[in-house]
Amino acid sequence: MRWFNRGLWVLAWGVWAWLGVGLHRELPRTLGAMVCMPALNPRESFEGFTAGQPSFVTKELNAVDGAAVFRHRSALTGEVERTVSDNGPTTPWWEWSVWAWQGYVVGCNFPRSVPPTGASPLLYPLESLAGDARIHNLRTGERRDLSKIGMLSAIHPRRPWALFGKYSPDWKLSVTVLDLQTGRQLLGLAVPAMTVSPSWLPYFAGDHIALQLQDEQGRVRVELRTITGEVLTTLENSQNYPTFAADGKLAWYEFDGLKSRLIVAGRAGGKRVLTHEAPAGYGFQELLMPLRFSQDGALLYSPGTGALLDVRSGKPVWEPRAHEKPKLFVAPAAFEVEETWTVGRGRWEKSFKTYALRRFTDGAFLHRTWRSTAHPVNDSYELFYADGAVHQLPPRVNWPLLTLGQTTLALPLVLLWTILRRRKRRSASQERERLESVQ
């Protein structure tokens, strides 16, 4: 009987230890150790990490004349390594787009939406879309002035290319692709009048140019062109960002009334190889999140349909549960899922969010945090900027929370052991008293 009881205790404490391993894996983690807390000026803002080196870029605008100062700072110490200043001229529409990843800053007219005037469907006044631009190279300090190039529409995520759009008085759109490193114009394209969707400007789809077009009935399609201006293919009923795989496959979201679905074609304009319906409850914001192919094109991460898909079989490798929503792709090969947890009922009901990182190859759980760690991070996913400081990644185990959880789980066992031990002592004491009374 003694060994049986001891076996039960070993089993109970074994379960407790196993739960501790689970808590170690599942409990939200904290940010890594602080690397530095840079002493930023009151109007100085963090703009992003630079690629290939432990550094980041900040922007500071003068509240009086709009003059801009950009600082290249060390991510290890926070010290200023290089300063680039711009003293104008600017306009009321002027804004700066900082591309810290490649080390460029583009300043140009970037108007916010204004009420349409007259019969024009365009949301921006023409004179504000055809202005000048200035480009600063934050690595070398070189500056380029561009005359009447238009409004910055997009910056390529991997190459030093910028896409500008400009409307003429007859509503014709001119598209220019500029190599920021050399200053060379890669593309000059004129799009026929009143065919461009007024709510979108051109953007990059891989190394191609995507134009949002619409017909007289207001139906919207995406026209893909090569960097030389040739039409590659046209995607009907599509309003957002198509994605190319390294082997030529093309994926995009297609809209049909209130429904949306993911389409994968064998190549641009080729046969469709996969169609995946978006679940109910997924809105337009999820469909704006970028698709991502694996390097071999076998897997596709689709936040808009909430799944990690095997392209060959069409079956999901991983799908979200009701409280999960896939979000951003995270370097080097993972994606982040927003989790919404609800506890209690009625007026006592409370909801909170956590963010889980999952592996891109199979959707396996990696770790969970209280806040998103997908952005801003450096290219090696080793540094993360939050709350005015640079932190190390990956996140660390929250030992105080883990200790609290394990202590709470151990309390019933300790309480049971204490009760049983007191009962045993009481029985032994009563037995001694009985024997003494008999004698």
C-alpha positions in Angstrom: 0.0 0.0 0.0 2.9 2.3 0.8 4.4 1.9 -2.6 1.0 2.4 -4.3 0.6 5.7 -2.5 4.1 6.8 -3.4 3.4 5.9 -7.0 0.3 8.2 -7.0 2.3 11.0 -5.6 5.0 10.6 -8.2 2.3 10.6 -10.9 0.7 13.7 -9.5 4.0 15.6 -9.3 4.9 14.3 -12.8 1.7 15.8 -14.2 2.6 19.1 -12.4 6.1 19.1 -14.0 4.5 18.3 -17.4 2.1 21.2 -17.0 5.1 23.4 -16.2 6.7 22.4 -19.5 3.4 23.4 -21.2 3.3 26.7 -19.4 6.9 27.4 -20.4 5.9 26.9 -24.0 2.5 28.6 -24.1 2.6 31.5 -21.7 3.1 35.0 -23.2 6.8 36.0 -23.2 8.4 39.4 -22.6 10.6 41.4 -24.9 14.3 40.5 -24.8 16.9 42.4 -22.9 17.2 46.1 -23.7 20.1 46.8 -26.0 19.9 50.6 -25.7 17.5 53.5 -25.1 18.5 56.2 -27.6 18.1 59.8 -26.3 15.7 61.0 -29.0 14.6 64.7 -29.2 11.0 65.4 -28.4 10.0 65.7 -32.1 12.4 62.9 -33.3 10.7 59.7 -34.3 11.9 56.2 -35.0 11.5 55.3 -38.8 12.9 51.8 -39.1 16.0 49.6 -39.1 18.5 49.6 -42.0 19.3 46.4 -43.8 22.7 44.6 -43.3 23.8 46.6 -40.3 22.8 47.2 -36.6 21.4 50.7 -37.1 18.2 52.6 -37.5 16.9 55.9 -38.9 15.0 58.7 -37.2 13.2 61.7 -38.5 12.7 65.2 -36.9 10.6 67.9 -38.4 10.8 71.6 -37.5 7.4 72.7 -36.3 7.9 76.2 -37.8 9.3 75.9 -41.3 9.0 72.1 -41.9 12.7 71.6 -42.3 13.7 67.9 -41.9 16.6 66.2 -40.2 17.3 62.5 -40.6 19.7 60.7 -38.3 21.4 57.4 -38.8 21.9 55.9 -35.3 23.6 52.8 -34.0 21.1 50.2 -32.8 23.7 49.0 -30.2 24.4 52.3 -28.5 21.8 54.8 -29.9 24.6 57.2 -30.9 24.3 59.3 -34.0 26.5 58.0 -36.8 25.4 60.3 -39.6 23.0 63.3 -40.0 21.3 64.4 -43.2 19.4 67.7 -43.2 16.9 69.2 -45.7 16.0 72.8 -45.5 13.3 73.0 -48.2 11.5 74.4 -50.0 8.3 72.6 -49.1 4.6 73.1 -49.7 1.5 72.5 -47.4 1.1 69.1 -49.1 4.8 68.1 -48.5 5.5 64.8 -46.7 8.6 62.7 -46.2 8.7 58.9 -46.9 11.6 57.3 -45.0 12.8 54.0 -46.5 15.2 53.1 -43.7 15.6 49.6 -45.0 17.6 50.7 -48.0 18.7 54.0 -46.6 16.7 56.5 -48.7 14.3 59.4 -48.0 11.8 60.7 -50.6 10.1 64.0 -50.1 7.2 65.1 -52.3 3.7 66.4 -52.4 1.5 63.8 -50.8 -2.1 65.2 -50.3 -4.6 63.8 -48.0 -8.1 63.0 -49.3 -10.3 66.0 -49.8 -14.0 66.2 -50.9 -14.4 65.8 -54.7 -15.3 68.9 -56.6 -17.8 69.1 -59.4 -18.2 66.0 -61.5 -14.6 64.9 -61.0 -14.3 61.5 -59.2 -10.7 62.2 -58.3 -10.0 62.7 -54.6 -6.9 64.9 -55.1 -6.4 68.3 -56.7 -4.3 67.9 -59.8 -1.8 70.7 -58.9 -0.8 68.8 -55.8 0.0 65.6 -57.7 2.4 67.0 -60.2 5.0 68.6 -58.0 8.7 68.3 -57.4 10.4 65.7 -55.2 13.7 65.4 -53.4 15.7 62.2 -52.6 18.3 61.8 -49.9 20.7 58.9 -49.7 21.2 58.4 -46.0 24.3 56.3 -46.5 26.2 58.8 -48.6 24.4 62.1 -47.9 23.8 62.6 -51.6 20.7 64.6 -52.7 18.8 64.5 -55.9 16.1 67.1 -56.9 13.4 66.0 -59.3 11.2 68.4 -61.2 7.5 67.7 -61.8 7.8 64.0 -61.3 4.5 63.7 -59.4 3.5 62.0 -56.2 5.3 59.1 -54.6 3.1 56.0 -55.0 5.2 53.1 -53.9 8.7 52.0 -53.0 10.0 48.5 -53.9 10.5 46.3 -50.8 13.9 44.8 -52.0 15.2 47.1 -54.8 16.1 50.8 -54.7 13.1 51.6 -56.9 10.5 54.3 -56.4 7.2 54.6 -58.3 5.7 58.0 -59.0 2.3 59.0 -60.4 1.3 62.3 -62.0 -2.1 63.4 -63.5 -2.2 65.7 -66.5 -5.0 68.3 -67.0 -6.9 65.8 -69.2 -6.8 63.2 -66.3 -4.1 61.1 -68.0 -1.8 59.3 -65.5 1.9 59.3 -66.1 3.8 56.5 -64.2 7.6 56.8 -63.6 9.9 54.2 -62.0 13.1 55.7 -60.8 16.3 53.9 -59.6 17.1 55.8 -56.4 20.7 54.6 -56.3 21.7 55.8 -59.8 18.9 58.3 -60.6 18.1 56.5 -63.8 14.5 56.4 -65.1 13.5 52.7 -65.5 10.0 53.3 -66.8 7.9 56.2 -68.2 4.3 55.1 -68.9 1.2 57.1 -69.9 -2.2 55.5 -69.0 -5.3 56.5 -71.0 -7.6 59.1 -69.4 -10.2 58.1 -66.8 -9.3 54.4 -66.8 -7.4 54.5 -63.5 -9.3 53.8 -60.3 -9.3 57.1 -58.5 -8.8 55.5 -55.1 -5.6 53.7 -56.0 -2.2 54.7 -57.4 0.2 52.2 -59.1 2.2 49.9 -56.9 4.8 47.2 -57.2 3.9 43.5 -57.6 7.2 41.7 -57.3 9.4 43.4 -60.0 6.3 44.3 -62.0 4.0 47.3 -62.0 0.3 46.9 -61.0 -2.3 49.4 -62.2 -5.8 49.6 -60.8 -8.2 50.2 -63.8 -11.9 50.5 -64.1 -14.4 50.5 -67.0 -17.4 52.7 -67.5 -19.5 50.5 -65.3 -17.1 51.0 -62.4 -15.8 47.4 -62.5 -12.2 47.3 -61.2 -9.4 45.1 -62.5 -5.6 44.9 -62.0 -3.3 45.2 -65.0 0.2 43.9 -64.5 3.0 45.4 -66.6 6.7 44.5 -66.8 9.3 47.1 -65.8 9.6 47.9 -69.5 5.9 48.7 -69.7 4.6 45.6 -71.5 1.3 44.2 -70.4 1.8 40.9 -68.6 -1.7 40.0 -67.7 -5.0 41.4 -66.4 -6.7 40.2 -63.3 -10.5 40.7 -63.3 -12.5 41.4 -60.1 -9.3 42.1 -58.2 -8.6 45.2 -56.1 -5.4 44.5 -54.2 -1.9 43.1 -54.2 -1.0 40.1 -56.4 2.1 38.1 -55.4 4.6 36.2 -57.6 6.5 33.0 -56.6 10.1 32.4 -57.7 8.9 29.7 -60.1 6.5 32.0 -61.8 3.2 31.2 -60.1 0.9 34.2 -59.4 -1.5 34.6 -56.5 -4.2 37.2 -55.9 -7.6 37.8 -54.3 -10.7 37.8 -56.4 -13.9 39.5 -55.3 -17.4 38.3 -56.2 -20.0 40.5 -54.5 -19.5 40.1 -50.8 -17.4 37.0 -51.1 -13.7 36.8 -51.8 -11.4 34.0 -52.7 -7.7 33.3 -53.2 -6.6 32.4 -56.7 -3.3 30.8 -57.7 -2.3 30.5 -61.3 0.5 28.4 -62.7 1.9 31.6 -64.2 0.7 35.1 -65.1 -2.3 34.6 -67.4 -2.0 30.8 -67.1 -4.3 28.1 -65.8 -5.7 28.4 -62.3 -4.2 25.7 -60.1 -5.9 26.6 -56.7 -9.0 28.4 -55.5 -9.5 28.9 -51.7 -12.5 30.7 -50.3 -12.1 33.3 -47.6 -14.1 32.4 -44.4 -17.0 34.5 -43.2 -16.0 37.4 -41.1 -12.8 38.3 -42.9 -13.0 41.9 -44.0 -11.2 44.1 -46.6 -8.3 44.9 -44.2 -7.3 41.2 -44.0 -7.3 41.1 -47.8 -4.8 44.0 -47.9 -2.2 42.0 -46.1 0.4 40.6 -48.4 0.5 37.0 -49.7 3.8 35.1 -49.4 5.1 32.1 -51.3 7.8 29.8 -49.9 11.1 29.8 -51.8 10.1 26.7 -53.8 6.6 27.9 -54.4 5.0 24.9 -52.6 3.5 26.8 -49.7 1.5 30.0 -49.7 0.7 32.2 -46.7 -2.7 33.9 -47.1 -3.8 36.2 -44.3 -6.8 37.2 -46.4 -8.2 33.7 -46.4 -6.7 32.8 -43.0 -4.6 29.8 -44.0 -1.2 28.4 -44.8 -1.8 26.4 -48.0 -0.1 23.5 -49.8 -0.3 24.8 -53.4 0.1 21.3 -55.0 -2.7 19.6 -53.1 -4.8 22.7 -52.3 -5.2 21.6 -48.7 -4.5 23.9 -45.8 -1.3 23.0 -43.8 -2.6 25.3 -41.0 -5.9 27.1 -40.5 -6.9 29.6 -37.8 -9.4 28.9 -35.1 -12.3 31.2 -34.3 -10.2 33.4 -32.0 -7.2 33.6 -34.4 -6.4 35.9 -37.3 -3.2 35.6 -39.3 -1.3 38.9 -39.7 2.1 39.8 -41.0 4.9 37.6 -42.4 7.9 37.7 -40.0 11.5 37.2 -41.0 13.2 34.8 -41.4 10.4 32.2 -42.0 7.4 32.7 -39.7 4.1 34.5 -39.5 2.3 36.2 -36.7 -1.3 35.4 -35.6 -3.4 37.7 -33.5 -5.3 35.9 -30.8 -8.4 37.3 -29.0 -9.2 35.7 -25.7 -12.5 36.3 -23.8 -13.1 35.4 -20.1 -16.2 35.9 -18.0 -19.8 36.6 -19.0 -22.1 39.6 -19.2 -20.8 42.7 -17.6 -17.8 40.8 -16.2 -16.7 39.7 -19.7 -13.3 40.9 -20.6 -11.2 40.4 -23.8 -7.5 40.7 -24.3 -5.1 40.0 -27.2 -1.9 38.0 -27.6 0.3 37.4 -30.6 1.6 34.0 -31.5 4.5 33.4 -33.9 4.2 30.3 -36.1 6.6 28.5 -38.4 6.0 29.2 -42.1 6.7 25.6 -43.2 4.1 23.8 -41.2 2.3 26.4 -39.0 3.9 25.0 -35.8 3.7 27.2 -32.7 6.9 29.0 -31.8 6.1 31.4 -29.0 3.5 33.9 -27.8 3.8 37.6 -26.7 1.6 40.3 -25.2 2.4 42.6 -28.1 3.2 42.2 -31.8 6.9 41.6 -32.5 6.5 41.5 -36.3 7.4 45.2 -36.8 9.7 47.0 -36.6 12.5 44.4 -36.6 15.9 44.3 -38.3 16.6 42.0 -41.2 18.0 39.2 -39.0 15.0 39.3 -36.6 17.4 39.9 -33.7 16.5 43.5 -32.8 13.0 45.0 -32.1 12.1 48.6 -31.3 9.4 49.3 -28.7 8.6 51.9 -26.1 11.6 54.1 -27.0 14.2 51.3 -26.7 15.9 48.6 -28.8 15.3 45.1 -27.5 16.8 41.7 -28.3 14.8 39.0 -30.0 13.5 36.4 -29.7 11.4 37.2 -26.6 12.4 35.8 -23.2 10.4 33.5 -21.0 8.4 35.4 -18.4 9.8 33.7 -15.4 7.7 35.5 -12.7 4.5 34.6 -14.6 5.7 31.0 -15.0 6.6 30.8 -11.3 3.2 32.1 -10.4 1.5 29.6 -12.6 3.5 26.6 -11.3 3.0 27.8 -7.7 -0.8 28.0 -8.2 -0.8 24.5 -9.8 1.2 23.1 -6.9 -1.0 24.5 -4.1 -3.7 21.7 -4.3 -1.0 19.1 -4.1 0.8 20.8 -1.2 -2.5 21.3 0.6 -3.5 17.6 0.1 -0.1 16.5 1.3 -0.4 18.7 4.4 -3.9 17.4 5.2 -2.9 13.8 4.8 0.2 14.2 6.9 -1.8 15.9 9.7 -4.3 13.1 9.7 -1.5 10.5 9.9 0.1 12.3 12.8 -3.3 12.6 14.6 -4.0 8.9 14.1 -0.5 8.0 15.4 -1.1 10.3 18.4 -4.5 8.8 19.1 -3.0 5.3 18.9 -0.2 6.1 21.4 -2.8 7.5 23.8 -4.9 4.4 23.5 -1.9 2.1 24.2 -1.0 4.2 27.3 -4.5 4.0 28.6 -4.5 0.2 28.3 -1.2 -0.1 30.1 
